[in-house]
């Protein structure tokens, strides 16, 4: 574990690195002059890009991670969507503003006296934005509440989710039903997703919607599903009387299956599941009311404290969870003294921070996860940020290992370079940014952005989940990224 001071020291120390002024458009040297026939046989970066035949544009930069010396670039000033590589910036933003040891706290509080198993007053469920809060954790809190002897609440269940602004969805341009595009609030449960499962039974379908976890499957009413006889669209969504109402095309179901659907009213979702779990533990709660904050005299009965932010971010970087990135970004913005009205306002603050702290002058984000395709960053700026964070800094420790593959897609057992990085994928967008360590111990910082923005923009919203040609584009982009890393290991290792 690195301290917040160590992380910030690495950021501040970047100001002394002069190599990033006025980068060339294609290469630092007019002609690469490798010594020896072996290195002369290495394909040029331009040849590799041409062979990939991706369409759209490609931009990359690679530098010595310790000194900031630029080694090779290709359209480094071209702004392209970073996709989930934006989460690496969000990590740095959160660590700077909140610190690696920051913890989220979810509380159950009493507004009134409690005696003989009865609370004369309201019971409060108070969130702080915890992005990894789940049903098992909520069940443990309900059991602990029952362990205090509480059996009856005369008042209401008050739900406080105003620790963060309530946001209906991350990106309005995504299909309505994708689970990676949920709502955001100060109370989040199961990444604000509900589990939809179906099975053919006696000529019809048995469907269920629940807030499942590893151990529990509480059925919920906040989300409802109706099967309809149609071909398209596969899913429709509407909000009626404060509930998520879904329909699904019967022709798309097959015999059985399951998927996660997004939740649009997280506070009401958490409240319903809590009522179910409290009742299972013998605690009667009636009536739910959403309110901003508990009164000053309220007493904490139960508190759940999350893992440290550093560990939460490590999980986010591994699984690329959009909700976690958005919550951390919003919290970091608020820690800087700004209460953002929406994700775009918070992302603007992160863009300003990246310029001030990491020297990235032209980055522009619309969210903190990279889901929105209007975010733009230059490869040059991303590499500058990676150098600023340091080749052995905390950010590197949060990135995941990227396997090196051969031409057939098989993992190389003893590669000439080891890579930790953040990947990013949208339809017709593929990005990779991180650190590569060669056998000689030299550390390289790199960023590769590939994007056919025009082809992506031509997709309808319905096509964005699985468009024709999307998987092939991603596969060819990933292969190009591997080839470029192989080249840099040979040329600059």
N, C-alpha and C positions, 0 to 999 in steps of 0.2 A: 504494500500500500504506500502510495505517495501522499504527502501532505498537500493541503491547498497551497501553502506557501511555495512548495517545490514546483507545483504546476505553474503558479503565477510567475515565479522566477524565470522559468523557461520562456514564458510569453514575453516578459519584459526584455529579456536578453536578446530577442530577435532584432531589436532596433539597431543593433550594431552590425547586422549582416547587410552588406551593400549589394549583393549579387543580383537582386531582383529588380533593380532599376532598368527601365527600358529594355524588356526582353525581346529577343528577335522573334520573327514570325514563324520560322521553320526550324532553324538549328543555330546553335551558338557558333559553329564553325561552318564555313562555306562547303568544305569537303572533309568528311571524316577520314583520317589516315591511320587505320589500325596497322599494327606491326604484325607481320607473319601472315602466311597464307590462310591459316585457320580463321583469324579474325577478319581477313578480307572477304571470306566467304559468307559472313553474317549478312542476311538481307537488310537493306536499309529500312528505316521506319516507313518512309513513303511507299516503298514496294509492299510492305505488309499491309498498309492501309488500303492500297489499290487492290490487292488480292482478296481482301475481306469483302469488297463490293457491297458495303452496307447500304449505300444510299444515304442521303442527308450529309451530316458533317461529323468529323472527328477532331477532337482537340486533346492534346496531352502535354505534360511537362514532367520532367524528372530532374531531381537535384540531389546533391550530397546533403544528407539530412543533418549532418553536424555543422557544416560550414555555410550552407545555403547556396553553394556554387551550382549554377544551372549547368546541366550536362547535355540535355537534348530536349527540344520542344517541337511541337507540330500544331500550328494554329492555337497557341497558348492563350491568346486574347479573345478567343471566340466564346461568347457566353452560351452555355447549354444547360438544359435541366439536369440537376444533380441527382434526381430521384432520391433513394434512401441514403446516399452519401451525405445528404444534409444532416442526417442524424449524428454524424461525427462532429459537425459544427455545434449541434445542440448539446452534445456531451460536454464540449469545452465550455460552452455558455453556462450550462448548469453547474459545472464544477467551479467555475469562476465566481458565479453569483451566490450559489448556495453552499458550496463546499462538499467534499466527498463523504463527510460523515453526516450530512443532513438526513433526517428521518421524517416520514409522514406519520401523523398521529390521528387515529380515528377514535372518537370517544362516545360513550353512552353516559348521559348526564341526567340528573334529577333536578327539576325545578319545584321543590316542595319537600315537606318532611316525609320520611319513610319509617313506618313502625308496623310491627306484626305482619310483615309481608305485604303491606299496602303502601303505595306511593300516592299521597294526596297532592296531586299536581301533574304536570306534564313530564313525559320522558323524552329526552332529546337524543337524536342520533346525529352526530356532528362530524362532518368530513373535513379533511385537509388536502384532498386531491389525490390521495394514494392511488397510483395507476395499476398496482398489482394486487389490490384488495380482491378477495374471492369469497365464494360461498363457504368454504371450509373455515376461513378466518371469521366470517360473520357468525357462523354457527358456534365457534368457540367463544365468541363474545356473548352470545345469547346464553350459552351454558354457564359462563362465569357470572352473568347477571342473575340467573336462577340460583346459583350457588350462594349469592348474598342473601337469599331468602325472599326475594321479591316474587309476588304472585299476582298482584293486581295493581293496575294503574287507573286512577280515577279520571285523569285528564286524557290528553291526546298524545299520540306519537308525533313529535315535532322533528322534521327533517331539515337540517341546515346544510345546504350544498353550495353556499356562496363563497367558499374559499377561492373558487375560480369562477370566471364568467361561464354561463351556460351556453354551449355552442351546439347547434343542431347536428352538424356533421363536419368532418374535416374538409372535404372537397366536394362541392356541389356538382362537379362534372363526372362523378363516379356513378355507376349503376346503383340504384337504391338499396339493393339487397346484399351488397358485399360486406362481410363482417369486419374488414379492415378499415372501414370508413364510418366509425360510430360517432355518437354524440360525446361531449365532454362536459364534466361538471366537477364540483368539489367533492362529490361522492360518486365513485366509479366501482362497478362490480363486474368481475369476469371480463375485463376489457370492454365493458358495456356491450356485451353480446348475449343473445339468448339462443339456446340450442333447439333447433327444429329437427324432428325425426319423424319418419313416415315408414309404414309397412303395409303392404297389400293384405287385406283380411276379408274373407267372404265376399269377394267381388268388389270391395271398396277399400278405402284406406283408413288406417288408424294413425292419427297424427298426435304429436305431443310437442309442447313448448315448455322448456324448463331452464332453471338456472343451475345447471349441473356443474359439479366439481369432481374431484377424484373420488369422494366418498358419498356425495349426496346428489339428489335429483329433484329438488322442490319444483313442482309444477307452478306456473305463473299465469295470471290473467292479464297482465299489463300488455302482453303481445298475444294476438290471435291470428289464426290461419284458416283460410277457406280455400278449398280446392274447386277450380272452375274448369269447365270443358271448353278449351280453346287451344290454339297453337302458340300464339304470341300475344303479348310478351310472356316470358316465363314467370316473372314475379311482378306484382304491383304493390304499392304501399300507399296508405292514407292514415291520417291521425284523426280518430273519431272519439269524442268524449274523453280525451286524455290518454287514449290507448293506441298502441301500434297495431293497425289492421293490415294484414298481408293477405294476398291471394296468390295462388300458384297454379300453373297450367297442369292439368292432369296428365297430359301427354309427355311431360318432362320428368315424371317421377319414377317410372320403371317399377320394379317390385318393392324395393326398399332403399333407404338411404338416410343421410343426415347432413346438416350443414349449420354453421353459425350465422345468425342474422343480427344486424346492428340494432341496438336499443337507442331510442330517440329521447326518452325521458328517464335519465339515469337515477335521479332522486326518487321518483315514484317506484322504479324497479327495485332499488335497494330497500325501500320501505316495505314493499310487499313481501320480499323474501325474508326480511327481518321479522315481520309479523308471523310468518309461517314457522320460522325457527324458534321464535320466542314461545309461541303456542306449544310447539313440540316439547319445550322445556318447562311447561306449566306456568308460563307468564302470559297473562291476558292483557292485550293491548287493543284498544278500539279507537278508530278514527285517525286519519293521517292528515297532517297539515305541513306544507312547506313554508319555512320561515328563514330569514337571513342568518341570525346569530342567536345563541342562547342568552338569557339574561345574566347579568354579572354575578348574581348570587347562586347560580346553578352549581351543583356538586358533581364531580366526576365519580361515576360508579365503576366503569370499566374503560380501559384504554388499550388499544392495540397500537404498538409502535413498529413501524416497518423496518426492513433491513436498511442499512446505510445506502445513500444515493449511489455510491460507487458500485455496489453490487447490483442495484436495480438497473443502472446504465449498462453494466456488463451483459445482463440478460437482454436488454433492449438491443444492443449491438449484435447479439447472437441471433435473436429471433426477429429482429427488425419490427418490433411492435410500434405501430403508429400512435396509439393512444399514449404510451409512455413518453414518446418524444414530445407530443403536444403538451402534456401535463408539465413535464420538466421545463420546456421552453416558456410556458405561461408563468410558472412559478419563478423562473429566473428573471423574467421581465418585471414581475411584481416586486421581487427583491431589489430591483434597481429603482423602485419608487414610482413605477407606472402601472396603473390598473388598465389593461388593454380591453377594448370593447369587443374585439374579435381576434381571430388568429392572424389576420393580415397585419393588424396593428402591432401585435406582439412580435411577429416575424420582422417587421420593419425595425423594431428595437434591436433584434438580434443582428440584423444587417449592419446597423450603426456600430454595435459592439464589435463585430468582426473587423470592421474598418479601424476602429480605435485601438483594439487590443492585439489584433493579429495582422494588421496592415493590408487586409484585403479590401481594395478600394472600390471594386465594382460588383460585389456580391449583392444579390437582391432576392430575398426569400418571401414567399407568400404563406408559408407555414413552417413548422419545425420538424416535420417528418419526411418531407420530400414528396408527399403524395400529390400535391398540386403541381401540375406541369408548367405553371407560369414562373416558378423559381428559376433563377439564372445565376451561374457562377462560371468563372473562367478557370481553366486548368492551372494557369499561373497563380491565381489567387489561392486556390486550394492547396497547392504545394507550399506556397508561402505560409499558410496557416499551419501545415504539418511540420514545417521546419521550426516555426515559432513554438509549437507544442513540445518539440524535442524528440530525438530518436529513441530516448529511453524514458520519456515522460508518461504521465498517467493515461493520456489518450491512447498511446500505443498499447498499453496494457489492457485496455477495454476492447480492442479490436480482436476479431477472431482469425484463426489460421486459415489461409487460403491454400488448398492443395495445388501442387504443380502437376499438370497433366501432360502426357505425351500427345503425339499427333492423332492417336486413336482414342483419346479421351481417358486413358488409364492413368492412375496416379503413379508418379515417379517416386520411387522409394528413397533415393538418395539425390535429391535435386541440388543444383548448383546455387540455389538461392532459396531462402525461406521468406514467406510473405505473411504479414498480418494486415488486414485492410477491411474496409466497409464496402460492401457491394450495393448497387442500386439498380432497380429494374422497374420500368414502366413499359407499356406497349411502345415498341420502337424507340426506346431509350435504355441505354445500358451504361453504367458507370462503375468505376473502381478507383479507390483512393486509399493510400496507406503507406506502409513502410516495407522495404525489401532489404534483407541482410544477406550479403554475398558470403561465399566461403572464406574470403579474406577478412571478413568482419566489417567491411564497409557498409554503412547504412545509407540507403537511398529513400527519398520521399518522392512519391509519384501520385499523379492524378490522371485518369483517362476518362474522357466523356465522349460517348457516342450517342447521336440523336438524329433521327429522321423526323424532325418536328412537323414538317408539312404532312407527312404520311399519317402521323398520329392525329393531327388536327382534323383530318378528313374522316376519322372514325365517328360514327354515331355513338351516343352514350350506351346503347344496347350492345354495340360491338366491342366495347372496351374491356370486357372480362376475358374473352378469348378470340381476338381478331385473327383472320387469316394472315399467315406470314409472320405473326408475332413471335412464335417460338423459334422459328428459323433465324429471325433477326437476332434474338437474344443469344442463340447458340453461336452464331458467327461472330458476334461482338465479344463474347467471352473468350472465344478462341483467339481473336486478335489481341485481347488484353494479355493473355498468356504468352503469346509470341513476343509482344513488346517487352514484357518482363524478362523473358529468356534473353532477348537481345541486350537489354541493359546489364544483365548479370555478366554476359560475356564481354561487353564493350567497356564497362566501367567498374567491374568488380575487382 
